[in-house]
Amino acid sequence: MNSTIILTIIVLSTLGVGAAILLFFISKKFNVIEDPKIDEVEKMLPGANCGGCGFPGCRKFATELVTQTSIDHLFCAPAGSEVMSKIADFLGKSVQSKKAQVAVVRCGGSPSHRKKTSEYDGAKTCKKYSQGFTVAIPVVHTAVWAWAIVLKSANLMQFISMKLPHCPK
């Protein structure tokens, strides 16, 4: 073998080993020690990550359950009172029992069931918007892609296809 190839292999191997040793010591220096109870509490939760508890996910909620002194103000609706009492027993804390929460729709969902706050002053149908709106798409393949990228970034692709899903027939 050529001496240049051998020298290159030695230099790269030395750099690799040096970087590995450096990363090992850095990982030991910045090691984050986390309470193992957080993992156990997270396993007890349903894992829906719905945010109904007010936290971005079950992991953050489990962290709050472990770190807070009182967990009476914390509640996971998908888990319910039974799971919350199991978590409280595991953590050695007390929690108040709450009834299950259910979402109830209290209106029919039409504009006649709400107070009118504004007046729409636009076209009443999509036919008005589709009349006279045409786009000349170039025939050249690259130009077609360029047009598609420009129109997609401007959210105009739905008008080109003339298939607006919310339009009445």
LINKAGI-V645498 format. One record per backbone hydrogen bond with DSSP energy under -0.5 kcal/mol. NH is the residue of the N-H (numbers start at 1). CO is the residue of the C=O. If there is no record, write none. Layout:
nh=NH co=CO
nh=NH co=CO
This chain:
nh=6 co=2
nh=7 co=3
nh=8 co=4
nh=9 co=5
nh=10 co=6
nh=11 co=7
nh=12 co=8
nh=13 co=9
nh=14 co=10
nh=15 co=11
nh=16 co=12
nh=17 co=13
nh=18 co=14
nh=19 co=15
nh=20 co=16
nh=21 co=17
nh=22 co=18
nh=23 co=19
nh=24 co=20
nh=25 co=21
nh=26 co=22
nh=27 co=23
nh=28 co=24
nh=29 co=25
nh=30 co=26
nh=31 co=28
nh=33 co=31
nh=34 co=32
nh=38 co=35
nh=39 co=35
nh=40 co=36
nh=41 co=37
nh=42 co=38
nh=43 co=39
nh=44 co=40
nh=45 co=41
nh=54 co=51
nh=61 co=57
nh=62 co=58
nh=63 co=59
nh=64 co=60
nh=65 co=61
nh=66 co=62
nh=67 co=63
nh=68 co=64
nh=71 co=94
nh=74 co=71
nh=77 co=75
nh=80 co=76
nh=83 co=79
nh=84 co=80
nh=85 co=81
nh=86 co=82
nh=87 co=83
nh=88 co=84
nh=89 co=85
nh=90 co=86
nh=91 co=87
nh=92 co=88
nh=93 co=88
nh=106 co=104
nh=113 co=110
nh=114 co=111
nh=128 co=125
nh=130 co=126
nh=131 co=127
nh=133 co=130
nh=134 co=132
nh=137 co=135
nh=138 co=136
nh=144 co=140
nh=145 co=141
nh=146 co=142
nh=147 co=143
nh=148 co=144
nh=149 co=145
nh=150 co=146
nh=151 co=147
nh=152 co=148
nh=153 co=149
nh=154 co=150
nh=155 co=152
nh=156 co=151
nh=157 co=151
nh=159 co=156
nh=160 co=156
nh=161 co=157
nh=162 co=158
nh=163 co=158
nh=164 co=162
nh=165 co=163
nh=167 co=164
